[in-house]
Amino acid sequence: MEDVMVTGRMSAEKKAAGAKVLAKAGLNASQAVNLLYDKLEEEQSADFLIHKKPEKREWESAAKFLDALVSPTPIETRFDNMTRGQIKLERAKSRGLV
C-alpha cells in the first residue's frame, strides 16, 4: 500500500510541547497520527476526540444511581443484637444441625 502525506496546522509551541510528550512515549508525530487514524477506523466514530460536558440530566441520573447504592438508614436484621456465638447457634438451628 502506498503511503500518503497528511498535513495539519498548529502553533510551533503546540508542536514542540506535543513532540515532547510523544518522545516520552517513544513515538513521533507520524506514529501518533497513524495511531489516531487506526482508532478512528476501529471506532467508526470521532466521538472519543470530543470532550463532552455531561448534561444536567446525566448528572442527576448518575446521582440517583449512586444514592440507590447507599441506604440512608442502616438495614436492621435479627442478628444486630446477638453475639457471634448466638448468631452461629441460630444459623445451626435454621439448618437443622442443632
N, C-alpha and C positions, 0 to 999 in steps of 0.2 A: 504494500500500500504506500502510496506517495505521501510524504509529509507536506503540509501546507503551513503557512505562517498565520498566526493570529496576532493582531495588533490592538493594543489598548493604550489609552492616555491617562496619565495621573501625574501628580506633582513629583518632583525629584525627591522631596522629603519622604513622601509616602513610599516611593520605590525603594529608597535606601532603608527605611525602617522595616519594610516588608522583607527585603533581602536578608536583613539581619536575623529575623525570625526564621525564615526558611533555611538559612545556613545552619542555625542551631539544630534544626530537624534533619540536616543533611540533604536538603533539597535546593534546587534552583527554580527560577521563575517558570521555565518551560515544564519542569516536572510538576509544579504546583498547578499550572493551567491544565495539564493533561489529567491530573487527579480530579480537578474540578469538572472537566468535561466527562470523565468516567462516571462521576457521581450524578451528573445531570442525566446521562444516558440510563443509568441504573434506576434512578428515581422517576424518570419521565416527568419531572417537575422541577421548578426552581424555587419552590416554597421554602426549602431549607436555607436559602440565602436571604430571605426576607425576615427581618426581626419584627414580629408582630406583637404589639402590646395586647395582653388579654383584655377582652371586653368585660364590662361590669357584670354581665350575666354569667360569664365564665368563672369569675372570681366568686360570685355568690354560689354557684353550683359546687365549686371546689370546697368552699367553706361549709356548705351544708353537708357534703360528704364527710369532711373531717369531723364535724360536730356529731354525726351519726356514729362515728367510731368511738367517741369518748362519751360515756354516760355521765350526765351531770350529777347524778346521785348514785352512790355505790349500790350494787345489786346485793340484796341480802339473801343469805342461804341459811338453811337449818344448821349448818356446821359452824356458823360465826361464833357462837358462844360455847363451843366444845373444845376440849383439849385434844391433842393429837391422838392420845390413847382412846378417847371416846369416839373420835371420828373413825379410827381403824376398826373398833368394835362394831360401830354402826354399819360400816361397809361390809364387814364379815357377815353380819346378821342378814343384810339385804341379799347376799349371795348364797345364803343357806349354809354357811360354814360354821355357824355357832347356834 
